[in-house]
Amino acid sequence: MILADKIVENRKKNGWSQEELAEKLGVSRQSVSKWESAQAVPDLKKILQLSEVFGVSTDYLIKDEINEVPSQELSPVDNGLEETTRIVSMEEAASFLEHNETASRLISTGVMICILSPVPLILLGGLAEQGRIPLEAAVAEVAGTAILLFMVAAAVGIFVREGMRGKRYEYLENVDIDTEYGVDGMVKERRDAYAESHSRRLIIGIMLCILSAVPMLGVYAVNYSNNTDLLPLICTVMLLVICAVGVRLIVLTCIKQGGFDRLLEEGDYTRINKKAGKYDGIYWAIATAIYLIWSFATMDWKLTWIVWPVAGVLYAAYHEIMKAIIRAR
């Protein structure tokens, strides 16, 4: 085993991300990344620091023929995580990335459908009230609600199907993993190739979510005497459409980027973050329940969408609190 693989192995055993190891050594994350991909070799001073940080001998780090760490030398950090480690082969990693690519497109589409689901109800109800379609307001409301439920059901079907397809890869979130030789390099190469697209999609998605409120501001900025009652209706629909497209871009690229991070145990998928995210499903289920209950109770769909950005902001705080609790144990 070469030095690069030993650094990766011991970093993961301690549950550290590249950023966390870099901070302990007083170097940049890029330096650690180059060491782990064998693009550079740490100097003697850094090797001594690595030896101290990992609790291993310098002989173990430097000599390729020494592949096992004597049990008395290794003192991994006790972070409360399971010690069971599963090896991920090149075939498994490639298969997961292919699955994650498909899942990112389908799940993000499902999220977009959920956001767009109130559109038929808003359009039919509004047009019927203004007498622009030959339907009574009550009938239009029932028809719009039926379409809304059909769209939500279709989205839920996508989520359930992808959840079932992804069960074979659940171990990537539930247990510690190690990768066969070459896997980290392959994943990093794909991640680096996607980096520019990830940044572009994320930036555009965030900008669209922010700008989605512009149509509604436009309603109040123009002279109402020159407009019909149809303008607020159209602007409300435009708000939802722009927001839906923005959220889809964010979800799509975050899922795809998350696939790389899962295999590398970086970002949100470091070992401590895995444990912190154990109850994420419950958190988002509660957010969804609040959105649906509030929406159906008030039928004010043009306002209740605010649940999602608020839930996103609160999730960041919730996740940091969970991580602090785990570290305090």
C-alpha positions in Angstrom: 0.0 0.0 0.0 1.4 3.4 -1.0 1.5 6.5 1.1 -1.4 8.1 -0.7 -3.7 5.1 0.2 -2.5 5.1 3.8 -3.4 8.8 4.2 -6.9 8.1 2.8 -7.4 5.0 4.9 -6.3 6.6 8.2 -8.2 9.9 7.5 -11.4 7.9 6.9 -10.8 5.7 10.0 -10.8 8.8 12.1 -13.9 10.2 10.4 -12.2 13.3 9.1 -12.9 15.2 5.8 -9.9 16.5 3.8 -10.7 19.9 5.2 -10.5 18.7 8.8 -7.2 16.9 8.2 -5.8 19.9 6.4 -6.7 22.1 9.4 -4.9 19.8 11.8 -1.8 19.8 9.7 -1.9 23.6 8.9 -2.1 23.0 5.1 -4.7 23.6 2.4 -7.3 21.0 1.4 -5.8 21.0 -2.0 -2.5 19.8 -0.5 -4.2 16.9 1.2 -6.1 16.1 -2.0 -2.8 16.0 -4.0 -1.3 13.7 -1.4 -4.2 11.3 -1.5 -4.2 11.2 -5.3 -0.4 10.7 -5.4 0.0 13.9 -7.3 2.4 15.2 -4.6 4.3 13.8 -1.6 4.3 15.5 1.8 7.7 16.7 3.1 9.4 15.1 6.1 7.9 17.6 8.5 4.4 16.8 7.3 5.0 13.1 7.4 6.0 13.5 11.1 2.8 15.4 11.7 0.8 12.8 9.9 2.4 10.1 12.1 1.4 12.0 15.2 -2.2 12.9 14.0 -2.9 9.3 12.9 -1.1 7.6 15.8 1.1 5.5 13.6 4.8 5.1 13.0 6.7 6.9 10.2 7.9 3.5 9.0 4.3 2.5 8.4 3.6 5.7 6.3 6.8 5.7 4.3 7.4 2.0 3.6 5.1 0.6 1.0 5.6 -3.0 2.1 4.1 -2.3 5.6 0.4 -2.5 5.0 -1.0 -3.2 8.4 -0.9 -0.8 11.4 0.1 -2.6 14.6 -2.9 -2.4 17.0 -0.9 -0.7 19.7 0.2 2.1 17.5 -3.1 3.2 16.1 -5.3 5.3 18.4 -8.3 6.4 16.3 -10.5 9.2 17.5 -13.5 7.9 19.4 -16.4 9.6 17.6 -19.2 7.2 18.5 -19.4 5.8 15.0 -19.6 2.1 14.1 -16.3 0.4 13.5 -17.7 -1.8 10.8 -16.1 -0.9 7.4 -17.4 -2.0 4.0 -15.1 -2.2 1.0 -16.4 -0.5 -2.2 -15.1 -2.0 -5.4 -14.6 -0.1 -8.7 -17.6 -1.9 -10.2 -19.8 -0.9 -7.2 -18.6 2.7 -7.3 -19.3 3.0 -11.1 -22.7 1.4 -10.7 -23.7 3.8 -7.9 -22.6 6.9 -9.9 -24.7 5.7 -12.8 -27.7 5.2 -10.5 -27.1 8.6 -8.8 -27.1 10.3 -12.2 -30.5 8.9 -13.1 -31.9 9.5 -9.6 -30.8 13.2 -9.6 -32.8 13.8 -12.8 -35.9 11.9 -11.6 -36.0 13.2 -8.0 -35.4 16.8 -9.0 -38.3 16.4 -11.5 -40.5 15.1 -8.8 -39.7 18.1 -6.6 -40.5 20.4 -9.5 -43.8 18.7 -10.0 -44.7 19.2 -6.3 -44.0 22.9 -6.6 -46.0 23.2 -9.8 -49.0 21.2 -8.5 -50.9 24.3 -7.3 -50.7 25.9 -10.7 -53.8 24.2 -12.2 -55.9 25.0 -9.1 -54.8 28.6 -9.1 -55.5 29.0 -12.9 -58.8 27.2 -13.0 -60.1 28.8 -9.8 -59.0 32.3 -10.9 -60.3 32.0 -14.4 -63.6 30.6 -13.2 -64.1 33.5 -10.7 -63.5 36.0 -13.5 -65.9 34.2 -15.8 -63.2 33.5 -18.4 -64.0 29.8 -18.6 -67.4 28.1 -18.7 -67.1 26.5 -15.3 -68.6 27.4 -11.9 -66.0 28.4 -9.3 -66.7 25.4 -7.1 -66.4 22.9 -10.1 -63.2 24.6 -11.2 -61.8 24.3 -7.6 -62.6 20.6 -7.4 -61.0 20.0 -10.9 -57.9 21.9 -9.9 -57.6 20.1 -6.6 -58.0 16.7 -8.4 -55.1 17.7 -10.8 -53.0 18.9 -7.9 -53.5 15.5 -6.1 -52.7 13.6 -9.3 -49.4 15.6 -9.7 -48.4 15.1 -6.1 -49.2 11.4 -6.3 -47.0 11.1 -9.5 -44.2 12.9 -7.6 -44.5 10.6 -4.6 -44.4 7.7 -7.0 -41.1 8.9 -8.3 -39.7 9.3 -4.8 -40.8 5.8 -3.7 -39.5 4.2 -6.9 -36.1 5.8 -6.6 -36.0 5.1 -2.9 -36.5 1.4 -3.6 -34.0 1.4 -6.5 -31.4 3.0 -4.2 -31.8 0.6 -1.3 -28.8 -1.5 -2.5 -26.6 1.6 -1.9 -28.0 2.5 1.5 -24.8 1.2 3.1 -22.9 4.2 1.8 -24.8 6.3 4.3 -25.3 3.8 7.1 -21.8 2.3 7.6 -18.2 3.4 7.3 -16.7 2.6 3.9 -13.3 2.1 2.4 -12.5 2.0 -1.3 -10.4 -0.3 -3.4 -7.3 1.1 -5.0 -8.1 3.4 -7.9 -11.7 4.2 -6.8 -10.9 7.5 -5.1 -9.0 8.6 -8.2 -11.8 7.7 -10.5 -14.4 9.5 -8.4 -12.3 12.6 -8.0 -11.7 12.8 -11.8 -15.4 12.7 -12.4 -16.1 15.2 -9.7 -13.5 17.6 -11.0 -15.0 17.2 -14.5 -18.4 18.1 -13.1 -17.3 20.9 -10.9 -18.0 23.7 -13.4 -21.5 22.4 -14.2 -22.2 22.0 -10.5 -21.3 25.7 -9.8 -23.2 27.0 -12.8 -26.4 25.0 -12.0 -26.3 25.9 -8.3 -25.8 29.6 -9.0 -28.6 29.7 -11.6 -30.9 27.8 -9.4 -30.4 30.1 -6.4 -30.8 33.2 -8.6 -34.0 31.9 -10.0 -35.4 31.2 -6.6 -34.6 34.8 -5.5 -35.9 36.3 -8.8 -39.1 34.2 -8.6 -40.7 37.0 -6.5 -40.1 39.6 -9.2 -43.4 38.9 -11.1 -45.4 39.6 -7.9 -43.5 42.8 -7.3 -44.3 43.8 -10.8 -48.0 43.6 -10.0 -47.6 46.4 -7.5 -45.2 48.4 -9.5 -47.5 49.0 -12.5 -50.6 51.1 -12.8 -53.6 48.9 -11.9 -55.9 51.1 -14.0 -54.2 49.8 -17.1 -54.4 46.1 -16.1 -57.0 43.4 -15.7 -57.6 41.1 -12.8 -55.8 38.5 -14.8 -52.3 40.0 -14.1 -52.0 38.9 -10.5 -53.1 35.4 -11.5 -50.5 35.2 -14.2 -47.8 36.6 -12.0 -48.6 34.0 -9.3 -48.2 31.2 -11.8 -44.9 32.7 -13.1 -43.6 32.8 -9.5 -44.2 29.1 -9.0 -42.8 28.2 -12.4 -39.6 30.2 -11.9 -39.2 28.8 -8.4 -39.8 25.3 -9.6 -37.2 25.5 -12.3 -34.7 27.0 -9.8 -35.3 24.4 -7.1 -35.0 21.6 -9.7 -31.6 22.8 -10.7 -30.5 23.0 -7.1 -31.8 19.5 -6.2 -30.4 17.9 -9.3 -26.9 19.2 -8.9 -26.8 18.7 -5.2 -27.8 15.0 -5.6 -25.2 14.5 -8.3 -22.5 16.2 -6.3 -23.6 14.3 -3.2 -22.9 11.0 -5.0 -19.2 11.9 -5.4 -19.1 13.0 -1.7 -20.6 9.8 -0.6 -17.9 7.7 -2.1 -15.1 10.0 -1.0 -16.7 10.5 2.5 -16.5 14.3 2.1 -18.8 17.2 2.5 -22.1 16.1 4.0 -21.0 12.5 4.0 -18.0 12.5 6.4 -18.5 9.9 9.1 -19.8 12.4 11.6 -22.1 14.0 9.1 -23.6 10.6 8.3 -24.6 10.1 11.9 -25.9 13.7 12.1 -28.1 13.1 9.1 -29.7 9.9 10.5 -33.0 11.7 11.2 -33.0 13.9 8.1 -35.9 11.9 6.6 -38.1 12.7 9.7 -37.2 16.4 9.4 -38.3 16.7 5.8 -41.4 14.6 6.4 -42.4 17.1 9.0 -41.7 20.0 6.6 -43.8 18.3 3.9 -46.7 17.7 6.4 -46.6 21.4 7.5 -46.7 22.5 3.8 -49.6 20.3 2.9 -51.7 21.0 6.1 -51.2 24.7 5.8 -51.9 24.8 2.1 -55.1 22.8 2.3 -56.3 24.5 5.4 -55.9 28.0 3.9 -55.9 27.2 0.1 -53.4 30.1 -0.1 -50.9 28.3 -2.3 -49.3 31.5 -3.5 -48.0 32.0 0.1 -47.4 28.5 1.5 -44.5 27.8 -0.8 -42.4 29.9 1.6 -42.3 26.7 3.8 -39.5 25.3 1.6 -36.9 28.1 1.8 -37.6 28.4 5.5 -37.2 24.7 5.9 -33.9 24.9 4.0 -32.5 27.6 6.2 -33.6 25.8 9.4 -32.2 22.5 8.2 -28.7 24.0 8.1 -29.1 25.0 11.8 -30.6 21.7 12.7 -27.7 19.8 11.1 -25.1 21.8 12.9 -26.8 21.2 16.2 -26.9 17.4 15.6 -23.2 17.5 14.8 -22.4 19.4 18.0 -24.4 16.9 20.0 -22.5 14.0 18.5 -19.1 15.6 19.1 -20.2 16.3 22.8 -20.9 12.6 23.4 
